[in-house]
Amino acid sequence: MLQIRHIDYVEFYVGNASQAAHFYRMAFGFTPIAFSSLETGKRDCSSFVLQQNNITLIFTSALSPDSPVAEHVRVHGDSVKDIAFNVDDVPYTFAETVRRGARPVMEPAVFDQEEGRFEKATVAAYGDTVHSFVHREGTDKRFFPGYQPFKNPVQVMPTGLTAFDHIASCVEPNSLRNWFDFYIDVFDFHHSHQEDIVTENTAMNSGVVENSNGHVKFPLMEPAPSKHSSQIEEYLEFHHGPGAQHIALQCDDIVQTISALRNNGIDFLYTPDTYYESLEQRVGPIDVDHQSLRDLGILVDQDKWGTMFQVFSKPLHGRPTAFMEIIQRKGARGFGGGNIKALFEAIEREQVLRGNL
């Protein structure tokens, strides 16, 4: 059994890492903690590491037009490149996943510095997305070799985001079963949820794979035959292939977090007032102010373990591709199955405005 602990970081390839880092600092409340650039001896790209509680994001941009980073951005736009896993044993995890069928991207490498020991290896996943395996010794999660910490870090107002909840990805039509098998056979994940959605206009097939401790959850989605192009097809068209569609981030007080994010300029999908008219009849008693939920467009769902609250941002990076989900769990383990149709219909309204339905 592979010992994949949790998501260590998510790295975006972007057109301008400095501007992306500034946006996530000002809008989402992430603190820049380290950078890598010409000043640190990096010749091909520049990167910024940002953190908020247990969430680490890296934004990397190219320093030359023939860089693989530049090519990724040219094809996909600003998007997720690397979803890295924290593991106990990098060489073993790399060798075993490759033996099981993963394509190797970077052989295990060891970086010894004063701050500690850092091990990393990488394998390919869907599209141009990769998974790195990371292990640190004698240091903490802020350590990345070749990066320098900011000597005078800027003041940041956190928004209450605490951890990665899940990362949802879009894959090509008729490939969903193959990707389920990939994560199950190669990474020892298991298939935990299935959710196929059909609206009047669009449809998708989806399911969730997750690791043994439940800290890594990947909803995977493929388009299904329908009258119009779904949000999954729109993503695949504008991203030019499979990739991470949204990152779900946990918080402890969704009303406070969404209020802060809205005040910082983040736009979220519109939820009609009719959604809230029979809310308690559908999900039972809710210990959050109903008017706040309505005012902020927060969706509510319930499973046998508890209640969850969620809200989805509009696309963040120009193309109608990547967006964020903010989620608060009060015991619930699901993914808002009761809300997915409402979400699809909300995104369809946005697709109409973009001329892509």
C-alpha positions, -999 to 999 in steps of 0.1 A, spaced: 0 0 0 14 34 -10 16 59 18 2 91 2 -5 114 31 -21 146 17 -18 173 -10 15 190 -4 10 219 -29 -7 228 -61 14 245 -87 0 267 -114 18 277 -147 8 312 -154 16 341 -177 28 364 -149 37 348 -116 42 381 -98 7 393 -108 -9 360 -100 7 359 -65 -5 395 -59 -40 385 -69 -42 355 -46 -27 376 -18 -51 405 -21 -82 385 -31 -79 352 -12 -56 362 17 -26 340 9 8 350 23 38 350 0 65 331 18 93 324 -8 103 330 -43 126 316 -70 139 338 -99 170 351 -116 181 365 -82 181 330 -67 199 315 -97 169 302 -116 173 309 -153 142 295 -170 113 305 -148 102 325 -117 80 312 -90 62 324 -59 51 302 -30 20 313 -11 4 297 20 -27 301 41 -30 276 70 -25 241 54 -29 253 18 2 259 -3 0 273 -39 29 279 -62 27 302 -93 53 298 -119 59 318 -151 84 314 -179 115 336 -184 119 327 -221 94 320 -249 108 285 -256 102 274 -220 79 244 -213 61 267 -189 54 292 -217 42 264 -240 18 252 -213 4 287 -208 1 292 -246 -20 260 -250 -39 259 -217 -39 294 -203 -32 299 -166 -39 265 -152 -28 238 -127 3 219 -137 13 199 -106 -8 184 -78 19 172 -54 15 145 -28 33 144 5 46 108 9 68 88 33 92 74 7 98 92 -26 120 66 -44 96 37 -35 65 56 -44 80 67 -77 93 32 -86 60 15 -76 37 39 -95 59 36 -126 59 -2 -123 21 0 -121 19 20 -153 25 57 -145 47 75 -170 79 89 -154 85 126 -157 113 133 -132 134 107 -115 138 110 -77 161 139 -67 175 148 -33 182 184 -23 203 189 8 206 224 22 210 240 56 173 242 60 169 205 56 165 176 32 140 177 3 131 148 -20 110 150 -51 100 128 -81 72 133 -107 49 112 -128 23 121 -155 -15 121 -150 -43 132 -174 -34 157 -201 -4 178 -192 -11 175 -155 15 158 -133 18 145 -97 50 151 -78 59 131 -47 75 152 -19 92 144 13 110 167 37 133 159 66 146 184 93 124 212 81 87 222 77 63 226 49 76 261 41 109 247 27 114 245 -10 150 241 -23 162 269 -46 137 293 -31 145 322 -8 121 334 19 108 369 18 129 390 42 101 416 48 68 397 41 39 419 33 9 422 56 -19 400 46 -55 397 57 -64 360 57 -99 350 46 -103 319 68 -93 292 42 -78 262 60 -70 232 38 -75 215 4 -108 197 3 -107 182 -32 -96 190 -67 -120 183 -95 -108 175 -131 -123 173 -165 -113 144 -188 -122 134 -224 -155 118 -233 -155 80 -227 -123 81 -206 -137 83 -171 -135 46 -164 -99 45 -175 -90 73 -151 -108 57 -122 -88 26 -129 -56 46 -132 -59 61 -97 -71 28 -82 -45 6 -98 -15 30 -97 -20 51 -65 -41 27 -44 -71 51 -43 -106 38 -41 -139 48 -59 -159 66 -32 -188 84 -50 -207 83 -83 -228 112 -95 -242 114 -131 -260 147 -138 -286 155 -165 -303 188 -169 -327 200 -197 -296 212 -217 -265 194 -206 -251 162 -189 -220 148 -173 -208 115 -158 -186 119 -127 -173 100 -98 -148 105 -70 -115 86 -62 -97 92 -29 -67 79 -10 -69 56 20 -70 83 47 -95 105 28 -72 135 26 -68 134 -12 -101 135 -31 -104 138 -69 -138 142 -85 -134 133 -122 -159 144 -148 -165 136 -184 -192 151 -208 -222 129 -216 -244 132 -246 -268 161 -243 -287 188 -262 -260 215 -257 -223 218 -247 -219 212 -210 -195 230 -187 -172 200 -191 -171 204 -228 -165 241 -225 -136 234 -202 -121 209 -225 -125 233 -255 -109 263 -239 -83 244 -218 -74 224 -249 -75 191 -231 -80 175 -197 -70 194 -165 -80 205 -131 -113 224 -133 -117 236 -98 -99 235 -64 -121 232 -34 -108 249 -2 -121 243 32 -130 270 58 -144 269 93 -170 298 89 -183 300 54 -203 331 60 -173 350 72 -150 336 45 -174 343 16 -181 378 30 -144 385 30 -138 371 -5 -168 391 -19 -154 422 -3 -120 415 -20 -137 414 -54 -143 376 -60 -174 370 -80 -195 339 -73 -221 321 -93 -257 334 -88 -281 313 -68 -318 322 -73 -339 330 -43 -362 301 -51 -334 277 -40 -338 288 -4 -377 287 -2 -378 250 9 -342 246 21 -349 232 56 -376 208 42 -349 194 19 -318 193 42 -333 196 77 -325 222 104 -295 245 97 -276 263 124 -264 291 101 -284 323 95 -307 317 66 -306 353 54 -268 352 53 -269 321 32 -294 337 8 -275 370 6 -242 353 -1 -255 326 -25 -243 297 -3 -256 262 -12 -264 236 15 -265 199 13 -268 170 38 -258 134 39 -260 107 66 -228 121 83 -238 158 85 -242 191 66 -220 209 41 -220 244 28 -205 253 -6 -202 281 -31 -184 283 -65 -165 313 -79 -167 324 -115 -136 315 -137 -105 333 -123 -80 332 -151 -95 347 -183 -106 316 -200 -138 299 -188 -118 271 -172 -104 271 -136 -124 283 -106 -125 279 -69 -150 262 -46 -153 272 -10 -166 246 13 -174 241 50 -181 206 63 -201 199 95 -196 162 94 -207 157 58 -184 136 36 -202 141 3 -197 166 -25 -230 184 -26 -249 158 -47 -281 176 -40 -266 209 -53 -248 196 -84 -278 200 -107 -284 235 -93 -247 243 -99 -249 229 -135 -279 251 -142 -261 282 -127 -231 275 -149 -254 271 -179 -267 306 -173 -231 318 -174 -224 298 -205 -253 316 -222 -237 349 -214 -205 337 -229 -222 323 -260 -209 288 -253 -240 268 -245 
